[in-house]
Amino acid sequence: MRLDLSYSKEIDDSVVKVIAHDIRNLKKLCLRFLTKLTADSMTLVIDNLKLLEGLDISGCFGINLD
């Protein structure tokens, strides 16, 4: 399964958290240029989506993975 939410100005951490908890069979997730995302939601994605083969967070400047 593939999900592309790129360029959606309304998508924030709360939406990504629901995806990480409820859509566990995702193989590809594209979140390009979502300015409201933070590292908190990315941690949930990485921890919960065990089948994920591709994650595109290009242009998500609010995410600091340090």
FENDAJO-V13177 format. One record per pair of residues at least 12 apart in sequence whose C-alpha atoms are under 7 Angstrom apart, sorted by the first residue. I is the first residue (numbers start at 1). J is the second residue. Records with the same first field share a line. If there is no record, write none. Layout:
I = J  J
This chain:
1 = 25  26  27  28
2 = 26  27  28  29
3 = 28  29  30
4 = 29  30  31
5 = 30  31
6 = 30  31  32  33  34
7 = 32  33  34
8 = 34
9 = 34
11 = 34  36
12 = 36  37
13 = 36  37  38  41
16 = 41
17 = 41  44
20 = 44  45  48  49
21 = 48
24 = 48  49
25 = 51
26 = 49  51  52
27 = 51  52  53  54
28 = 52  53  54  55
29 = 54  55  56
30 = 55  56  57
31 = 56  57
32 = 56  57  58  59  60
33 = 58  59  60
34 = 60
35 = 60  61  62
36 = 62
37 = 60  62  63
38 = 62  63  64
39 = 63  64  65
